[in-house]
Each structure stands twice: as structure tokens, then as C-alpha cells.
């Protein structure tokens, strides 16, 4: 074989290796995020719920439920829970999660509540994957009245 043929074969081999590696490597992602007081709901059940999320100030728990794909222990999920007052957001809780192993599935993060209540008002949840904002969800907490 000529030198030119050998170089051409090497270049083609390198190109094929790059293409095969690029098709096998999967990018981590957060497929969707939901806010709920029931962490056991499936993605189909969560999708059928309204986007308007209202809670009572006495609801026992509030969760953000993330459906994730292709995460590894090198990935970082950050969730910022914020209050919104006068168009200003104030972070009331930051949760940082590093997956234990490679995988796809569901990640559930709860909002901690002092005295099991939160003040009525508007809230947002900002979700970041590897320090890039992926999604923001909004919810409301209403005063519950008993009659």
C-alpha cells in the first residue's frame, strides 16, 4: 500500500471512531418537573394535573418531582425554592443533589417547613442541571379557612 492510502485509512478510521463515540455518549437531562403534595404520582398522573398549583398553608408536604435521564455522579442538580413578593424573589431553601450512580428515573425533593406551615403567597422553584437553569415552576400557598 502506498503512504497516501495508509493515511487515508487512518483518517477514515478516526472519523468512524469519533462518530461512534458521539452516538453512544448520552447527555444528561431533566425531562420534566412537577410540583405536587403527593410524591407517589406517576408522570402520566402528574401530566393530567393542572399547571396551576395551589396549596393550603397547612398541606403536609410540597415536593418537586423531577424525571431525569442519563445522569451520572458527575452531574449536579440544584433546586432553589423562592418566595415572590413585590416582583422580588428570595431564596428560602437551596437543595443540591449529586446522583449516586448512572441512571434514569425520578428525583423527589421536598420543601422544608418550619412549624409545618408556610406563609401564604406566590412561590417559584428554579431547577438547574450542572449550573444551567433548566426550568422554573410556580405555585401558590393559600390561607386555609375552616368553616
N, C-alpha and C positions, 0 to 999 in steps of 0.2 A: 504494500500500500504506500501511496505517496504521502508525504508530510501534510499536504493540503487535505487529503481525505481523513487522516487521523485527527487533525484539528477540527474538521467539520463534525466528525463523530463525537468528539469531546464536547463541543458546543451544543450539539443536539441532545446529548445525554444530560448535560447540566440544565438545559431548558426543560426537559421532561421531569427531572428531579424537582425543580422549582414548582412546576405545575402540579405535580402530585402532592407535594407538601402543602401547597396553598389550598388545595381542595380538601385535604384531611384536617387542617387546623380549623377549629371552630371558635368563633368569637363569643365571649360570654354576653348574655343579655338578660334584661328583666322584661319578660314577655308582657306582663300586665301587673297592675297594682290595684288593690281594692281596700276599702275601709269598711269594717264590719264589727259588730259586737259578738259575732259567732265565728270562732276560728275554725270550726269544723265544716264549713260550707265548701262545696266543690267549685271549680272555676265556672261551670255551667250555671250553678245556683247563684253565684256572685254576679255573673253577667246579666242574669234576668232581673236583678235588683235595680232600682232606680239609681241614677248618678247623684241625685240629691240625697245626701246622707245627713240625717238629723238624729241626735241622741239626746236622752234626758241627762241632766246633770247627775242623776243617780244611777245610770246604767253601770253595771258592774265592771265591764272591761271594754276597751276600744282597741282594735287591732288593725294594723296594716298587713295585708296578706299579699305577698309577692310570689308570682310564678316566674321562676328563673330557669335559664338554660345555659348549659356548658360552663358553669362556674368551676373555679379551681381554688385551692388555698391561697393563691397569689392575688385573688380578687378581693375587693373591699366594697361592702355595701354600707352606705351611710344614710340614716333616716333622721331628718330634723322635723320635730313636731313644733309648730309655731302657733302663737295666738296672733290674731289680727285685730288691731284697734286703731281707729283713725288712719287707715291705709298704711299702718306700720306693723311689720311682723317682728315678733320677739320669740326667739327660740326658748322653749320650756323644757325640751328634752332632746338629746342627741344620742342615737344608738348607732354603734359601729359593729359590723359583723364581718368576720372572716370565715369563709366556709372551711369545714374540717377536711373535706375531701372533694375530688372532682365529682360533678354531677349536675342533674337537672331535677327540679322539684319545686317545693313550696317552702317559703321562709315566712315565719309569722313573728311580728314584733308588736309588743303591747305598749300602750301609753301608761306610764305610772301615774297614779293618782293619790295625792295626799288626802287623807280622811275620806277616801273613796268617792270624792266629788271633784268636779272641775267647774270653774265659773262659767255661766252662760256666755256665749259669744261665738265668733267665727274663728275657725282654725284651719291651718294648712299642714300638709305633710309633704316635705320635699325629699325625694329619693334620688340618691346618687350611686352610680356604679363606677368604681375606680376614679372618684373625684369629678365625674361628669354627670351633671343633672340629667336624669332620665325622665322623670315625671313629677308632677305636683298634683296632689288631690286636696279637695276642700271638704270640710264638714262643719256642722253647727252643733252646738250644745245648747239646749233649751232648758229653761226653768221648768221643772215638772210641778204640776199642781195636783193636789188630791182633792177630790170633791165629795 
